[in-house]
Amino acid sequence: MRVATFSIAGERRVGLVDLESRTVAPFDLPVESAASGVLALIDRNGAGLPPTLSPVPLDRVELEAPVPRPRRNIFCVGKNYHEHAHEFARSGFDSSAGAGAVPKHPIIFSKVPETVVPTGAAVLMDASVSTAIDYEAELAVIIGKEGRGIAPENAFEHVWGYTIVNDVTARDLQGRYSQWLIGKSQDTFCPMGPWAVTRDEFDLESAAIRCFVNDDLRQDSRISLLIFDIPTIIATLSQGITLKPGDIIATGTPVGVGIGFDPPKYLKAGDVVRVEIDGIGALENRFVERAQ
């Protein structure tokens, strides 16, 4: 199923999306539960789905991020497509390049929860902080079942579903510091959406991932080309870290980011970035200069 978090009449709701009719049917959930977005369904812990109310046209609601405020930092995987690993190693901004272009083990970093914004929201650029803002189209995994020491063959039992994120990055800050958190965690630097799809609805083997900047195709790859697949990522993270329901894992970006061009194609105010993943949808955001 395809599930959206949205606002209507000033209240946050969670609902079942029907793309054919272009409607969303709100689940009959208390407003205080719906405030957490799709986590309200995950938190039911196998109790089944609540009934739905009358459908509402999608153009009458305001879409929010599927998880408007993650409960803890978003886990992210770096250099997880072969061609991107090489383009990033060549860029001069890669603090891990000394270990080789293609990592032997998953590179894990995080983004703080406050980075999350929905499709359609502005991504804010602050020239006094960074002048090298880049895009990264990524598939994100939403964990549905707690686990520690998860074996790869059992990993999908812990996946609730998937969504799209744009792992926006300040490349100059990423290059300045040995750790990537500051360059990845600027306010609004994690657009997420437009909704989430459950595990059974998404085909990892066939799905393509694309990114456009002002309708110019920059990234065009397939989820199946990940260096470290989703079971490997989950197994790696859960060795000593208990994964919790609602945790989000961004799985890495393919070749074609701005830093990979010569000269780099950094984003500028007014640019519109659209990320598409087959079977999920499209996430689109405009980049604007923050008012001083």
Backbone as CSV, one residue per row, in Angstrom:
resi,resn,N_x,N_y,N_z,CA_x,CA_y,CA_z,C_x,C_y,C_z
1,MET,0.839,-1.191,0.000,0.000,0.000,0.000,0.876,1.243,0.000
2,ARG,0.283,2.327,-0.433,0.958,3.620,-0.511,0.316,4.519,0.544
3,VAL,1.142,5.036,1.460,0.628,5.770,2.616,1.204,7.172,2.641
4,ALA,0.335,8.160,2.789,0.759,9.558,2.850,0.490,10.138,4.225
5,THR,1.366,11.031,4.629,1.107,11.913,5.761,0.741,13.262,5.160
6,PHE,-0.324,13.870,5.648,-0.793,15.107,5.029,-1.534,15.954,6.049
7,SER,-1.718,17.210,5.695,-2.498,18.127,6.514,-3.748,18.538,5.761
8,ILE,-4.850,18.617,6.497,-6.110,19.101,5.938,-6.878,19.778,7.063
9,ALA,-7.402,20.942,6.783,-8.146,21.727,7.772,-7.328,21.926,9.049
10,GLY,-6.013,22.089,8.872,-5.154,22.378,10.009,-4.774,21.185,10.863
11,GLU,-5.153,19.974,10.445,-4.829,18.780,11.221,-3.983,17.824,10.389
12,ARG,-3.052,17.172,11.068,-2.227,16.166,10.392,-2.957,14.831,10.399
13,ARG,-2.941,14.179,9.240,-3.585,12.879,9.082,-2.654,11.921,8.344
14,VAL,-2.976,10.660,8.416,-2.271,9.621,7.676,-3.315,8.882,6.862
15,GLY,-3.024,8.616,5.584,-4.055,8.004,4.766,-3.523,7.118,3.668
16,LEU,-4.446,6.363,3.098,-4.156,5.418,2.023,-4.321,6.123,0.693
17,VAL,-3.257,6.130,-0.105,-3.265,6.846,-1.388,-3.758,5.929,-2.500
18,ASP,-4.667,6.452,-3.320,-5.134,5.766,-4.528,-4.728,6.634,-5.714
19,LEU,-3.684,6.221,-6.427,-3.181,7.044,-7.522,-4.143,7.094,-8.703
20,GLU,-4.925,6.029,-8.889,-5.856,6.002,-10.016,-6.932,7.067,-9.863
21,SER,-7.455,7.198,-8.646,-8.497,8.196,-8.407,-7.931,9.519,-7.903
22,ARG,-6.610,9.550,-7.657,-5.943,10.743,-7.121,-6.591,11.193,-5.827
23,THR,-6.785,10.225,-4.927,-7.383,10.527,-3.626,-6.537,9.924,-2.516
24,VAL,-6.805,10.374,-1.300,-6.197,9.788,-0.110,-7.308,9.598,0.917
25,ALA,-7.405,8.378,1.449,-8.446,8.047,2.429,-7.815,8.036,3.816
26,PRO,-8.179,8.989,4.679,-7.556,9.057,6.008,-7.874,7.814,6.837
27,PHE,-6.870,7.319,7.555,-7.129,6.274,8.528,-7.819,6.892,9.738
28,ASP,-8.707,6.113,10.335,-9.436,6.575,11.510,-8.524,6.457,12.732
29,LEU,-7.664,7.471,12.873,-6.691,7.511,13.959,-6.902,8.772,14.783
30,PRO,-6.646,8.710,16.077,-6.672,9.938,16.877,-5.666,10.944,16.337
31,VAL,-5.996,12.210,16.433,-5.122,13.261,15.910,-3.742,13.178,16.551
32,GLU,-3.691,12.857,17.838,-2.396,12.798,18.510,-1.530,11.654,17.983
33,SER,-2.146,10.578,17.518,-1.382,9.477,16.919,-0.917,9.844,15.519
34,ALA,-1.815,10.453,14.747,-1.483,10.820,13.371,-0.367,11.853,13.304
35,ALA,-0.090,12.547,14.402,0.966,13.558,14.419,2.331,12.973,14.085
36,SER,2.508,11.673,14.305,3.799,11.046,14.035,3.899,10.515,12.613
37,GLY,2.895,10.729,11.779,2.935,10.278,10.399,2.793,8.768,10.301
38,VAL,3.510,8.146,9.371,3.354,6.709,9.171,3.806,5.905,10.388
39,LEU,4.523,6.539,11.307,4.885,5.855,12.549,3.640,5.438,13.325
40,ALA,2.540,6.161,13.112,1.289,5.797,13.789,0.831,4.402,13.388
41,LEU,1.100,4.003,12.142,0.754,2.649,11.696,1.776,1.637,12.192
42,ILE,3.048,2.008,12.111,4.098,1.102,12.582,3.930,0.810,14.072
43,ASP,3.542,1.819,14.840,3.412,1.667,16.290,2.251,0.760,16.694
44,ARG,1.397,0.396,15.755,0.290,-0.506,16.095,0.788,-1.929,16.350
45,ASN,2.067,-2.183,15.967,2.748,-3.412,16.370,1.956,-4.666,15.994
46,GLY,1.537,-4.712,14.732,0.851,-5.902,14.245,-0.626,-5.947,14.550
47,ALA,-1.179,-4.860,15.080,-2.599,-4.853,15.442,-3.507,-4.714,14.219
48,GLY,-2.933,-4.562,13.048,-3.743,-4.389,11.846,-4.011,-2.924,11.568
49,LEU,-4.514,-2.672,10.372,-4.776,-1.292,9.977,-6.114,-0.817,10.521
50,PRO,-6.194,0.447,10.913,-7.496,1.003,11.293,-8.350,1.195,10.053
51,PRO,-9.653,1.334,10.214,-10.511,1.604,9.044,-10.187,2.967,8.448
52,THR,-10.582,3.153,7.200,-10.376,4.436,6.539,-11.688,5.205,6.465
53,LEU,-11.540,6.515,6.422,-12.681,7.422,6.276,-12.864,7.765,4.797
54,SER,-13.779,8.647,4.500,-14.075,8.998,3.104,-12.853,9.592,2.416
55,PRO,-12.577,9.177,1.182,-11.408,9.694,0.453,-11.532,11.195,0.182
56,VAL,-10.363,11.822,0.100,-10.263,13.250,-0.176,-9.359,13.424,-1.396
57,PRO,-9.691,14.311,-2.323,-8.796,14.536,-3.469,-7.406,14.977,-3.009
58,LEU,-6.380,14.427,-3.638,-5.012,14.776,-3.258,-4.730,16.266,-3.422
59,ASP,-5.393,16.896,-4.393,-5.116,18.311,-4.595,-5.765,19.205,-3.547
60,ARG,-6.479,18.591,-2.595,-7.082,19.368,-1.501,-6.302,19.222,-0.201
61,VAL,-5.233,18.458,-0.212,-4.444,18.272,0.996,-3.029,18.787,0.770
62,GLU,-2.319,19.005,1.855,-0.918,19.410,1.797,-0.067,18.226,2.250
63,LEU,0.697,17.674,1.336,1.528,16.528,1.679,2.632,16.931,2.642
64,GLU,2.868,16.073,3.622,3.981,16.247,4.539,4.948,15.081,4.353
65,ALA,6.105,15.154,4.982,7.024,14.025,4.918,6.357,12.817,5.564
66,PRO,6.571,11.608,5.020,5.950,10.423,5.619,6.229,10.296,7.112
67,VAL,7.470,10.610,7.509,7.836,10.692,8.931,8.248,12.135,9.177
68,PRO,7.324,12.994,9.607,7.615,14.424,9.694,8.762,14.759,10.637
69,ARG,8.899,13.983,11.706,10.000,14.199,12.643,10.509,12.829,13.105
70,PRO,11.580,12.324,12.465,12.142,11.049,12.924,12.498,11.097,14.403
71,ARG,12.403,9.950,15.051,12.647,9.898,16.491,14.116,9.977,16.838
72,ARG,14.978,9.655,15.882,16.408,9.838,16.082,17.063,10.066,14.727
73,ASN,18.361,10.285,14.723,19.056,10.612,13.482,18.775,9.588,12.386
74,ILE,18.746,10.091,11.159,18.595,9.231,9.999,19.948,8.575,9.712
75,PHE,19.960,7.252,9.621,21.169,6.537,9.226,21.366,6.699,7.718
76,CYS,22.600,6.932,7.295,22.889,7.127,5.875,24.103,6.300,5.476
77,VAL,24.098,5.850,4.231,25.208,5.060,3.697,25.905,5.870,2.606
78,GLY,27.223,6.009,2.732,27.998,6.770,1.756,28.643,5.871,0.710
79,LYS,28.854,6.414,-0.470,29.602,5.725,-1.539,29.093,4.309,-1.771
80,ASN,27.799,4.192,-2.080,27.200,2.864,-2.170,26.795,2.464,-3.591
81,TYR,27.255,3.213,-4.593,27.173,2.802,-5.993,28.592,2.923,-6.559
82,HIS,29.026,1.951,-7.356,30.419,1.924,-7.805,30.842,3.210,-8.518
83,GLU,30.063,3.654,-9.492,30.469,4.836,-10.256,30.488,6.084,-9.394
84,HIS,29.538,6.195,-8.472,29.548,7.348,-7.575,30.742,7.295,-6.627
85,ALA,31.100,6.110,-6.164,32.266,5.985,-5.287,33.514,6.541,-5.973
86,HIS,33.655,6.257,-7.264,34.815,6.756,-8.001,34.718,8.265,-8.234
87,GLU,33.525,8.770,-8.593,33.418,10.209,-8.842,33.657,11.000,-7.561
88,PHE,33.217,10.462,-6.429,33.409,11.177,-5.172,34.870,11.105,-4.721
89,ALA,35.516,9.961,-4.909,36.928,9.839,-4.548,37.791,10.817,-5.339
90,ARG,37.389,11.101,-6.587,38.144,12.046,-7.426,37.896,13.496,-7.056
91,SER,36.848,13.763,-6.299,36.403,15.137,-6.075,37.304,15.947,-5.159
92,GLY,38.060,15.269,-4.294,38.870,15.979,-3.317,38.139,16.298,-2.038
93,PHE,36.868,15.902,-1.950,36.070,16.176,-0.753,35.830,14.921,0.078
94,ASP,36.477,13.827,-0.294,36.193,12.531,0.318,37.225,12.212,1.390
95,SER,36.836,12.326,2.657,37.761,12.056,3.762,38.066,10.576,3.903
96,SER,37.300,9.710,3.210,37.554,8.269,3.291,38.332,7.748,2.097
97,ALA,38.752,8.630,1.191,39.358,8.198,-0.069,40.674,7.453,0.133
98,GLY,41.363,7.696,1.246,42.624,7.021,1.498,42.475,5.521,1.603
99,ALA,41.283,5.058,1.916,41.031,3.624,2.033,40.654,2.998,0.693
100,GLY,40.658,3.792,-0.384,40.270,3.289,-1.695,38.941,3.872,-2.121
101,ALA,38.730,3.964,-3.437,37.499,4.582,-3.939,36.267,3.801,-3.528
102,VAL,36.312,2.481,-3.703,35.152,1.644,-3.370,35.351,1.061,-1.973
103,PRO,34.456,1.354,-1.044,34.645,0.895,0.337,34.524,-0.622,0.464
104,LYS,35.271,-1.168,1.429,35.192,-2.606,1.707,34.032,-2.931,2.643
105,HIS,33.611,-1.938,3.400,32.492,-2.084,4.316,31.620,-0.839,4.182
106,PRO,30.336,-0.909,4.526,29.477,0.268,4.416,30.009,1.448,5.234
107,ILE,29.979,2.625,4.619,30.326,3.864,5.312,29.028,4.447,5.862
108,ILE,28.968,4.613,7.166,27.731,5.058,7.817,27.933,6.440,8.423
109,PHE,26.990,7.334,8.170,26.952,8.642,8.829,25.494,8.934,9.135
110,SER,25.189,10.142,9.601,23.789,10.421,9.921,23.430,11.868,9.639
111,LYS,22.124,12.103,9.570,21.544,13.437,9.441,20.595,13.633,10.626
112,VAL,20.574,14.824,11.188,19.718,15.049,12.349,18.249,15.117,11.916
113,PRO,17.316,14.810,12.830,15.887,14.767,12.463,15.351,16.084,11.913
114,GLU,15.907,17.193,12.370,15.384,18.501,11.963,15.631,18.820,10.498
115,THR,16.390,17.987,9.796,16.634,18.224,8.375,15.422,17.914,7.504
116,VAL,14.469,17.160,8.018,13.383,16.623,7.184,12.374,17.703,6.805
117,VAL,12.086,17.772,5.502,11.011,18.622,4.974,10.268,17.799,3.924
118,PRO,9.020,18.178,3.603,8.236,17.402,2.631,8.493,17.817,1.199
119,THR,7.950,17.036,0.277,7.941,17.436,-1.122,7.214,18.775,-1.240
120,GLY,7.707,19.623,-2.107,7.109,20.940,-2.299,7.647,22.015,-1.388
121,ALA,8.337,21.635,-0.324,8.885,22.622,0.604,10.175,23.204,0.047
122,ALA,10.520,24.402,0.502,11.767,25.031,0.098,12.932,24.420,0.860
123,VAL,14.035,24.201,0.145,15.301,23.847,0.782,16.103,25.141,0.884
124,LEU,16.520,25.470,2.102,17.119,26.774,2.356,18.637,26.733,2.204
125,MET,19.153,27.713,1.466,20.584,27.852,1.237,21.074,29.111,1.944
126,ASP,22.158,28.985,2.681,22.716,30.115,3.426,24.136,30.344,2.925
127,ALA,24.316,31.355,2.081,25.618,31.599,1.457,26.685,31.966,2.472
128,SER,26.280,32.410,3.662,27.270,32.731,4.691,27.828,31.469,5.346
129,VAL,27.172,30.332,5.096,27.616,29.057,5.666,28.238,28.164,4.605
130,SER,27.586,28.070,3.431,28.078,27.182,2.369,27.733,27.745,1.005
131,THR,28.663,27.589,0.069,28.423,27.978,-1.324,28.597,26.784,-2.257
132,ALA,28.478,25.575,-1.693,28.683,24.365,-2.505,27.623,23.329,-2.151
133,ILE,26.364,23.651,-2.472,25.239,22.782,-2.121,24.994,21.792,-3.248
134,ASP,24.838,20.523,-2.873,24.709,19.441,-3.841,23.480,18.602,-3.514
135,TYR,23.021,17.847,-4.507,21.868,16.951,-4.397,22.359,15.510,-4.359
136,GLU,21.562,14.619,-3.753,21.853,13.182,-3.771,20.524,12.426,-3.707
137,ALA,20.115,11.834,-4.816,18.876,11.059,-4.870,19.082,9.712,-4.190
138,GLU,18.167,9.342,-3.290,18.360,8.101,-2.544,17.030,7.410,-2.207
139,LEU,17.099,6.088,-2.169,16.023,5.280,-1.601,16.235,5.204,-0.100
140,ALA,15.162,5.375,0.660,15.232,5.254,2.114,14.386,4.087,2.591
141,VAL,14.934,3.344,3.534,14.257,2.212,4.155,13.641,2.672,5.468
142,ILE,12.404,2.250,5.729,11.746,2.537,7.002,11.642,1.231,7.779
143,ILE,12.268,1.199,8.948,12.266,-0.004,9.780,10.924,-0.146,10.499
144,GLY,10.412,-1.372,10.523,9.122,-1.614,11.158,9.171,-2.515,12.371
145,LYS,10.301,-3.213,12.561,10.404,-4.190,13.646,11.760,-4.059,14.311
146,GLU,11.767,-3.976,15.637,13.009,-3.834,16.385,13.909,-5.050,16.194
147,GLY,15.228,-4.790,16.206,16.152,-5.916,16.095,17.581,-5.516,16.353
148,ARG,18.341,-6.454,16.859,19.781,-6.289,17.080,20.456,-7.579,16.627
149,GLY,21.608,-7.464,15.986,22.274,-8.647,15.480,21.455,-9.358,14.416
150,ILE,20.858,-8.588,13.520,19.979,-9.144,12.492,20.818,-9.802,11.393
151,ALA,20.509,-11.036,11.086,21.194,-11.739,10.001,20.677,-11.224,8.657
152,PRO,21.542,-11.154,7.637,21.093,-10.652,6.325,19.861,-11.380,5.794
153,GLU,19.806,-12.690,6.004,18.670,-13.445,5.473,17.351,-13.120,6.176
154,ASN,17.434,-12.457,7.325,16.222,-12.085,8.064,15.927,-10.588,7.979
155,ALA,16.744,-9.862,7.241,16.675,-8.398,7.281,15.322,-7.847,6.840
156,PHE,14.742,-8.419,5.783,13.493,-7.849,5.271,12.324,-8.027,6.232
157,GLU,12.447,-8.927,7.191,11.413,-9.058,8.221,11.316,-7.786,9.062
158,HIS,12.375,-6.987,9.047,12.433,-5.775,9.867,12.107,-4.513,9.069
159,VAL,11.823,-4.668,7.781,11.518,-3.519,6.919,10.015,-3.319,6.838
160,TRP,9.566,-2.111,7.167,8.148,-1.772,6.989,7.886,-1.304,5.564
161,GLY,8.765,-0.449,5.060,8.547,0.075,3.721,9.666,0.998,3.280
162,TYR,9.351,1.829,2.273,10.364,2.654,1.623,9.796,4.039,1.297
163,THR,10.698,4.997,1.178,10.336,6.318,0.677,11.546,6.878,-0.064
164,ILE,11.437,8.128,-0.510,12.520,8.799,-1.234,13.081,9.900,-0.348
165,VAL,14.405,10.071,-0.376,15.009,11.239,0.246,16.004,11.867,-0.726
166,ASN,16.229,13.151,-0.532,17.301,13.873,-1.202,18.314,14.219,-0.112
167,ASP,19.453,13.546,-0.135,20.487,13.754,0.885,21.293,14.995,0.510
168,VAL,20.680,16.161,0.689,21.319,17.425,0.331,22.588,17.604,1.174
169,THR,23.641,18.094,0.525,24.953,18.136,1.165,25.668,19.447,0.870
170,ALA,26.243,20.045,1.905,27.141,21.185,1.729,28.540,20.620,1.520
171,ARG,29.012,20.566,0.274,30.271,19.892,-0.035,31.469,20.570,0.637
172,ASP,31.466,21.906,0.727,32.597,22.573,1.359,32.691,22.213,2.837
173,LEU,31.523,22.097,3.513,31.546,21.679,4.912,31.924,20.212,5.041
174,GLN,31.477,19.407,4.100,31.834,17.988,4.116,33.348,17.821,3.964
175,GLY,33.964,18.643,3.128,35.399,18.547,2.932,36.204,19.132,4.080
176,ARG,35.614,20.082,4.795,36.343,20.760,5.876,36.498,19.889,7.106
177,TYR,35.503,19.050,7.365,35.507,18.254,8.589,35.688,16.772,8.256
178,SER,36.313,16.048,9.181,36.531,14.619,8.946,35.233,13.834,8.982
179,GLN,34.286,14.292,9.778,32.971,13.666,9.842,32.001,14.460,8.968
180,TRP,30.960,13.799,8.483,30.079,14.425,7.499,28.814,15.040,8.088
181,LEU,28.599,14.915,9.383,27.313,15.299,9.956,26.970,16.768,9.706
182,ILE,27.926,17.674,9.876,27.621,19.097,9.728,27.199,19.417,8.294
183,GLY,27.949,18.920,7.331,27.623,19.208,5.938,26.342,18.567,5.464
184,LYS,25.916,17.509,6.160,24.698,16.787,5.782,23.478,17.237,6.579
185,SER,23.683,17.954,7.677,22.596,18.191,8.633,22.147,19.633,8.722
186,GLN,22.443,20.439,7.716,21.926,21.802,7.709,20.394,21.765,7.668
187,ASP,19.775,22.773,8.245,18.307,22.831,8.264,17.741,22.626,6.860
188,THR,16.709,21.811,6.754,15.951,21.502,5.522,16.716,20.608,4.556
189,PHE,17.831,20.010,4.957,18.676,19.257,4.026,18.281,17.791,3.864
190,CYS,17.027,17.440,4.208,16.572,16.077,3.931,15.125,16.071,3.454
191,PRO,14.856,16.566,2.242,13.515,16.380,1.680,13.158,14.893,1.656
192,MET,11.910,14.591,2.014,11.451,13.203,2.106,10.025,13.111,1.581
193,GLY,9.741,12.063,0.796,8.378,11.875,0.324,8.354,11.297,-1.099
194,PRO,7.258,11.486,-1.830,6.069,12.236,-1.396,5.220,11.471,-0.386
195,TRP,5.426,10.144,-0.355,4.737,9.258,0.584,5.609,8.039,0.781
196,ALA,5.110,7.059,1.492,5.844,5.808,1.707,5.068,4.661,1.083
197,VAL,5.807,3.623,0.674,5.160,2.408,0.184,5.610,1.246,1.060
198,THR,4.698,0.327,1.288,5.033,-0.820,2.114,5.937,-1.790,1.353
199,ARG,6.651,-2.606,2.102,7.655,-3.515,1.536,7.092,-4.379,0.408
200,ASP,5.879,-4.868,0.573,5.296,-5.773,-0.413,4.957,-5.083,-1.728
201,GLU,4.922,-3.745,-1.726,4.519,-2.989,-2.920,5.706,-2.576,-3.789
202,PHE,6.933,-2.807,-3.307,8.089,-2.223,-3.986,9.040,-3.311,-4.472
203,ASP,9.456,-3.223,-5.733,10.347,-4.203,-6.348,11.767,-3.629,-6.421
204,LEU,12.611,-4.079,-5.509,13.985,-3.583,-5.457,14.779,-3.918,-6.708
205,GLU,14.468,-5.032,-7.334,15.260,-5.494,-8.470,14.998,-4.689,-9.737
206,SER,13.796,-4.193,-9.905,13.468,-3.514,-11.162,13.443,-1.995,-11.058
207,ALA,13.427,-1.442,-9.857,13.208,-0.006,-9.691,14.395,0.824,-10.163
208,ALA,14.101,1.836,-10.953,15.103,2.810,-11.377,15.031,4.030,-10.465
209,ILE,16.147,4.746,-10.367,16.219,5.976,-9.584,16.800,7.060,-10.474
210,ARG,16.150,8.228,-10.479,16.568,9.332,-11.343,16.537,10.643,-10.563
211,CYS,17.366,11.578,-10.996,17.342,12.918,-10.417,17.470,13.944,-11.524
212,PHE,16.602,14.937,-11.488,16.601,16.027,-12.450,16.864,17.345,-11.718
213,VAL,17.655,18.209,-12.315,17.823,19.576,-11.834,17.306,20.492,-12.931
214,ASN,16.209,21.172,-12.649,15.567,22.027,-13.672,15.319,21.246,-14.964
215,ASP,14.796,20.027,-14.824,14.456,19.133,-15.939,15.676,18.562,-16.665
216,ASP,16.879,18.837,-16.182,18.096,18.250,-16.745,18.396,16.955,-15.988
217,LEU,18.387,15.826,-16.689,18.629,14.534,-16.046,20.087,14.446,-15.608
218,ARG,20.310,14.313,-14.302,21.666,14.242,-13.758,22.024,12.832,-13.274
219,GLN,21.085,12.150,-12.646,21.336,10.810,-12.123,20.320,9.842,-12.719
220,ASP,20.797,8.672,-13.118,19.921,7.693,-13.760,20.525,6.307,-13.532
221,SER,19.967,5.568,-12.578,20.551,4.287,-12.212,19.449,3.346,-11.755
222,ARG,19.855,2.248,-11.108,18.906,1.261,-10.612,19.262,0.906,-9.178
223,ILE,18.243,0.676,-8.369,18.454,0.319,-6.968,19.234,-0.993,-6.858
224,SER,19.080,-1.866,-7.812,19.757,-3.167,-7.778,21.271,-3.045,-7.897
225,LEU,21.785,-1.849,-8.227,23.221,-1.663,-8.398,23.932,-1.205,-7.129
226,LEU,23.233,-1.182,-6.006,23.877,-0.850,-4.738,25.079,-1.770,-4.499
227,ILE,26.172,-1.205,-3.999,27.327,-2.035,-3.635,26.956,-2.923,-2.451
228,PHE,26.422,-2.310,-1.403,25.959,-3.041,-0.225,24.431,-3.019,-0.245
229,ASP,23.830,-4.190,-0.419,22.378,-4.244,-0.539,21.720,-4.008,0.814
230,ILE,20.404,-3.920,0.797,19.675,-3.579,2.011,19.876,-4.603,3.131
231,PRO,19.847,-5.909,2.872,20.149,-6.854,3.955,21.529,-6.634,4.572
232,THR,22.529,-6.324,3.746,23.878,-6.075,4.267,23.903,-4.811,5.123
233,ILE,23.217,-3.773,4.666,23.172,-2.523,5.438,22.518,-2.749,6.799
234,ILE,21.381,-3.434,6.800,20.671,-3.686,8.053,21.497,-4.555,8.981
235,ALA,22.124,-5.584,8.444,22.969,-6.454,9.265,24.133,-5.666,9.855
236,THR,24.744,-4.786,9.073,25.874,-3.988,9.551,25.454,-3.050,10.670
237,LEU,24.368,-2.316,10.456,23.914,-1.361,11.462,23.510,-2.046,12.764
238,SER,22.904,-3.202,12.658,22.341,-3.840,13.850,23.367,-4.632,14.653
239,GLN,24.627,-4.653,14.213,25.660,-5.294,15.014,26.052,-4.359,16.158
240,GLY,25.372,-4.502,17.273,25.647,-3.669,18.440,24.727,-2.477,18.570
241,ILE,23.955,-2.152,17.537,22.970,-1.072,17.593,21.592,-1.700,17.428
242,THR,20.705,-1.455,18.364,19.340,-1.955,18.233,18.564,-1.047,17.296
243,LEU,18.156,-1.577,16.159,17.296,-0.814,15.254,15.895,-0.781,15.824
244,LYS,15.277,0.390,15.736,13.958,0.615,16.335,12.910,0.832,15.252
245,PRO,11.658,0.465,15.519,10.592,0.794,14.578,10.559,2.300,14.303
246,GLY,10.501,2.632,13.042,10.509,4.038,12.653,11.865,4.563,12.262
247,ASP,12.928,3.816,12.517,14.248,4.232,12.053,14.253,4.337,10.529
248,ILE,15.021,5.287,10.017,15.111,5.518,8.576,16.561,5.350,8.147
249,ILE,16.750,4.633,7.055,18.093,4.382,6.515,18.122,4.846,5.069
250,ALA,18.925,5.853,4.761,19.138,6.292,3.383,20.261,5.457,2.794
251,THR,20.017,4.842,1.645,20.875,3.756,1.172,22.016,4.165,0.245
252,GLY,22.144,5.454,-0.077,23.233,5.902,-0.933,22.744,6.435,-2.266
253,THR,23.600,7.205,-2.923,23.218,7.876,-4.164,24.058,7.393,-5.346
254,PRO,23.487,7.355,-6.533,24.250,6.931,-7.721,25.094,8.060,-8.311
255,VAL,25.848,7.724,-9.352,26.700,8.681,-10.044,25.863,9.822,-10.626
256,GLY,26.491,10.999,-10.730,25.821,12.136,-11.352,25.572,13.302,-10.427
257,VAL,26.131,13.274,-9.213,25.958,14.408,-8.307,26.755,15.592,-8.832
258,GLY,26.447,16.775,-8.309,27.068,17.992,-8.817,28.575,18.017,-8.704
259,ILE,29.111,17.448,-7.626,30.555,17.463,-7.402,31.291,16.616,-8.432
260,GLY,30.571,15.739,-9.114,31.211,14.860,-10.086,31.496,15.515,-11.421
261,PHE,30.973,16.734,-11.662,31.198,17.437,-12.925,32.452,18.315,-12.833
262,ASP,33.020,18.649,-13.968,34.195,19.511,-14.021,33.897,20.683,-14.946
263,PRO,33.632,21.882,-14.392,33.619,22.195,-12.961,32.347,21.661,-12.288
264,PRO,32.329,21.621,-10.954,31.148,21.115,-10.245,29.896,21.924,-10.582
265,LYS,28.769,21.233,-10.606,27.480,21.884,-10.855,26.719,21.978,-9.536
266,TYR,27.101,22.954,-8.722,26.423,23.154,-7.456,25.063,23.804,-7.692
267,LEU,24.175,23.630,-6.725,22.842,24.209,-6.840,22.874,25.697,-6.529
268,LYS,21.945,26.408,-7.152,21.819,27.841,-6.920,20.357,28.168,-6.609
269,ALA,20.148,29.323,-6.034,18.794,29.730,-5.676,17.898,29.703,-6.902
270,GLY,16.707,29.109,-6.749,15.751,28.977,-7.832,15.770,27.623,-8.502
271,ASP,16.809,26.834,-8.293,16.867,25.492,-8.878,15.786,24.596,-8.287
272,VAL,15.231,23.731,-9.129,14.240,22.747,-8.697,14.835,21.360,-8.909
273,VAL,14.870,20.578,-7.840,15.416,19.224,-7.902,14.267,18.230,-7.743
274,ARG,14.203,17.295,-8.675,13.155,16.280,-8.671,13.815,14.900,-8.641
275,VAL,13.458,14.114,-7.633,13.970,12.751,-7.492,12.819,11.785,-7.753
276,GLU,13.043,10.829,-8.644,12.022,9.834,-8.979,12.549,8.435,-8.682
277,ILE,11.711,7.606,-8.089,12.016,6.185,-7.948,10.788,5.407,-8.406
278,ASP,10.996,4.509,-9.366,9.897,3.702,-9.880,9.219,2.953,-8.730
279,GLY,7.903,2.968,-8.732,7.150,2.262,-7.711,6.869,3.075,-6.473
280,ILE,7.495,4.238,-6.362,7.207,5.126,-5.224,6.576,6.419,-5.733
281,GLY,7.333,7.194,-6.490,6.786,8.454,-6.987,7.894,9.459,-7.211
282,ALA,7.581,10.733,-6.999,8.533,11.812,-7.252,8.544,12.791,-6.090
283,LEU,9.735,13.194,-5.720,9.990,14.167,-4.652,10.584,15.399,-5.308
284,GLU,9.938,16.554,-5.140,10.390,17.759,-5.838,10.477,18.930,-4.876
285,ASN,11.605,19.645,-4.923,11.818,20.782,-4.020,12.588,21.891,-4.728
286,ARG,12.228,23.110,-4.398,12.932,24.283,-4.904,13.957,24.738,-3.867
287,PHE,15.123,25.144,-4.360,16.185,25.643,-3.479,16.132,27.171,-3.482
288,VAL,16.097,27.753,-2.296,15.959,29.203,-2.164,16.984,29.729,-1.173
289,GLU,17.355,30.979,-1.357,18.294,31.609,-0.439,17.556,31.983,0.843
290,ARG,18.140,31.611,1.967,17.546,31.939,3.264,17.550,33.446,3.474
291,ALA,16.417,33.982,3.945,16.339,35.407,4.239,17.240,35.733,5.431
292,GLN,18.046,36.748,5.298,18.965,37.129,6.368,18.280,38.048,7.382
